[in-house]
Amino acid sequence: MEYKVEKKNAPGREQVEVLGPTFEEGKPEGEEMGHWRQKVASREEKLKYLRNGERYWFSQDWFGSEKRKNPA
Amino acid sequence: MAEKEAKSIDLATLEMIDKAAQDGAHVVFERAETTRPCPIGAEGSCCSICAMGPCRVMAPKGKQETLEDRRRRVGVCGATPETISARNFVRKIAAGTASHGDHGRVVAKFFLAVAKGEAPGYEIKDEQKLLQLALDLGVTIGDRSNKDIAVDIGNLMINEFGKQEGELLFLRRAPLKRQEIWRKNGVMPRGIDMEVAEAMHRTHMGTDQDYRDLLTAGVRTALADGWGGSMIATELQDIIFGTPAPVLSSINLGVLAEDKVNIIIHGHEPSLAEMMATVCQDPELIEYAKTKGAKGINLAGMCCTANEMLMRHGVPIAGNFLQQELAIVTGALEAIVVDVQCIMQGLVDTASCYHTKVITTDARAKIQGATHMPFEEHNAYESAKAIVKAAIDNYVNRGKNVRIPKYKQDMIAGFSHETINYLLGGMFRASYRPLNDNIINGRIRGVAAVVGCNNPRTPHDASNLIMVKELIKNDVLVVQTGCMAMASGKAGLMVPEAAKEFAGPGLASVCEAVGIPPVLHVGACIDNSRILMSTTAMVKDGGLGDDISDLPVAAAAPEWMSEKAIAIGQYAVGSGVFTVFGCNFPTTGNKEVSDFLFKEMEEIFGGMWAFEPDPLKAAQLMIAHIDKKRKALGIDKARERVLYDMAMRRALE
């Protein structure tokens, strides 16, 4: 996804760049509808997603309710 | 009319039962009337494992049994009613585990063939899931190709079936406390095939004759299903065919088309079905169908193969287990193509009244009187093409006696645990936190899995609907697999709008915010392993205890019929989940065995069985259990929100 950046005037400062909306506009249609996994393309992104999104199993330092215990 | 309604609550089904009677076709609903269940077998009081019997050891009805009577009420070998009942139960677990295990093995071998490039037409579709398994299993990723990684994963998975010692690899995914409970009770499965073989040995004449020991061993066998064979099948199928994501489709016999060649694929394993979905779009075959007078090819699914195709491609579903013969009764079905499991032999007899071809495709599942067209994975496209062509050729034989019920319903499927995680948190922070938070704050009371089959001994789809509606009305989020998912789909419960109409206000508000139905389609019966993963994610996210048995969750199979369901129930209970079965229960003839399953198992595993044929009462049992867990967690009462000002914050420090 390409991030939209908007320039806005900040009080007492020059124009600053603000991250715009990050949702996908419109209603996806066809076979790809709902196929969210295509949003991460490269292997690095996929591994990053797994370590973050599937952190319950793959995070190095975060074990949710089990974080006081030794990892499995 | 009342008698007819007692057979099903589905209007398409009732219409086709009528048509079958008019056409002189025999279907399951009629056979269930003429063949009554054996009362001795139904309660688990018959032992037929050796040639000294069969021995019947029923408890006397309506009179007190003396000690002497009780001593005499044993098999010829002296096996007590407890031993006999437990052995029968464990044999069902072994058969169910073997079925899911064999499915998993075939998928694992197929996966390895795909990885090695020996199955043309198939590829690794979901790299992310491949990497997920690689991380799980400790397979080196680095700069290696997907194929190399897949070969390592395939070999590790195949090894799980024949392993003789150690622990199954996916058991590491479970909450730590759960693993400790399993180890403490000696039920960590070692190898999938080994657990099935040992269960069959233990239940052989003259081996394990302690019902508690038998039933505990049954937990180990069943865990080899849920955290073994089933999980392997689900995970590897996701890699090859794609991890399910929400997809809109439709369901019921009305998905058949009057002017097209109708093909139904029925069974459980998706490799043929995936290729059929591709082949049916082949322009050459569509043109060929037109030369026969049809306007095209219409592929639909039945049972769990249907679930697999639905959640990955949106292929419509013609119906669930009890509707398989009724699809033929429409007179509009050119071929019913079957693979394995839950395929009634009655299909052939029903088809003899119409033009439908019953085509078996798997070497393990042939049916007398059916046409066998082997599906060869190394030559998948051509195999599938030959099957579709046979169906097209049969179109010209369609008679005039065609009536397709008009009933069909939109539904959304494809809620894998990865997708639920994504839907709740988005790409940047996929999470089960919103689910846990809404359980803690009471908008969602708990989560219930309602799964399993249909059974003509109870009105088709009725128990499921009564149960599911009661659960969501009481703010319990429902997840479903198999034929029960289809029953809810047909009733319009698997669309987001259902939340407003059927769900309690708390659940409805969460469903509306996330944009999901109150009843989530999680997949085929093999995909109950996805539910194990979701519950584990709930535990690991925190705030709801540190084991699956701490969660406010429950499970049910209100219309179960197959041995696979017993295996699933046992691994759910063994994983800490309260599980209610409807229809009948195979240990009701023995109080001691039933007490172990219904009471003692909770002390050992945190989960226990229950039997309640009334679906409303069963739902209330589930809700009561969920409330019990909420109370234990201290989240049973709404707490007043206090907004802290600075002085209060300072006071905290």
Interface residues (C-beta under 8 A of the other chain):
Chain A: M1 E31 M33 G34 H35 W36 R37 K39 V40 R43 K46 L47 Y49 L50 N52 G53 E54 Y56 W57 F58 F63 G64 S65 E66 K69 N70 A72
Chain B: D126 E127 Q128 L131 Q132 L135 D136 I141 R172 R173 A174 P175 L176 K177 Q179 G242 T243 A245 P246 V247 L248 H313 G314 G414 E418 T419 N421 Y422 G425 M427 F428 R429 A430 S431 Y432 T536 A537 V539 K540 D541 G542 G543 L544 G545 D546
